[in-house]
Amino acid sequence: MNTPPNPDEFYKKLKTQLSETTAWPSEYLYKFIVISDKDKILQIEHIFDNTGAVINTKESKKGKYTSVSVNVIMKDPDAVIEKYREVTNNVDGVISL
C-alpha cells in the first residue's frame, strides 16, 4: 500500500533542487491538471494575476481534463513554492506536475 507523499518533504526537496540548479530570479514553468471546469481554470489564472504570467490551457483528448501551463518569472525558490501551495490549497482536485 502506497503512503501519500508528504507535501512538506516534497517542497523541501524542490527548494533544494531549485536553489542548486537555477540562478534567481528566473523563468519557471508550472504545470497543473484539473477537471475541465471553467471555474477551476479561472481560479488558477486568478492566482497568477498581475505576475506577468503567460498561461496556456489544453484539454485532454476526451475533454475531461485540462492541462494548465503557467510560465512566469519568479524571484526565488520560496516564491515558486508559495504559488504551488496557493494553487493546491485553493483549487480542489488540482494535480501539480
N, C-alpha and C positions, 0 to 999 in steps of 0.2 A: 504494500500500500504506500503510495507516494504521499509525503507530507507537503502541504502548500509552502511555497517559497516565503521566506521571511523578508518583507519589504525593506526593513532597516538594513539587513545584511546586503541585500541587492544594491541598495543605494550607496552604501559604504564602499562596496567593491567598484561600483560605477564611478564614484567620485575619485577613487584612487586611479582607475584607468584613465579617466579624462584628464586628471592632473598630470599624469606621466606622459601622455601621448599628444597633448594639444597645447598650443600657445594661445592664451586667452587675452582679450576677447576673441571669439571665433564663431564661425557659422556652424550651426548644429541642425541636424535633421531628425525631427521627431516623427515616429510612425505610430498611428493608432488604428485599431479596428473596432468598429461599432456596428450594431444592428442598424440597417438603413432606416433611420428615423431622423427626420429633418431637425427636430429639436435637439437631439444628441449631437449632431454635427454642428449646429449653431452654438451649443454650449462650448464645444472645443474651440471653435472660431472666436467666441467671445473671450475666452481665457487668454488668447494671444492678440486681442485688440490692442492697438497703439504700440506694438512692438516692432512694426515693420516686417512682420512675418509674411512669407509667401505660402499660401495654403492651397493644396490640391486635393481633390477627392476623386475616388474611383470606386464605382460599385462592382461587387463581385458578379460573376457570370450570371447567376440566378437572381441577383438583385437583393439578396437577403442581408448582405453585409456591405459596409462601405469602409474603404481604406482612406484615412486622412493623413496626409503628409504635410508637415509644417517645417519650413526652412526659415531659420531666424538667427540673427546674431545674438549670442549670449555672452555675458560678461565674465562668467566663471562657472566651474562645475556646480557650485551651490545653486546658482540661478537655474541651471539645467534641471537639477533635481527638484527644485521648488516648483517648476512648471509641471514636471511629471506628477508630483504629489497633488498639485491643484487639479489636474485633469482626473486622476484616479479617484480623488475624494469627491468630485462634483459631477462626474458623468457615470451613471450606473451602467455596469456591464462592459465598460471600455477595456480593451486589451492593449497594453503598451508593448511595442516591439523594440 
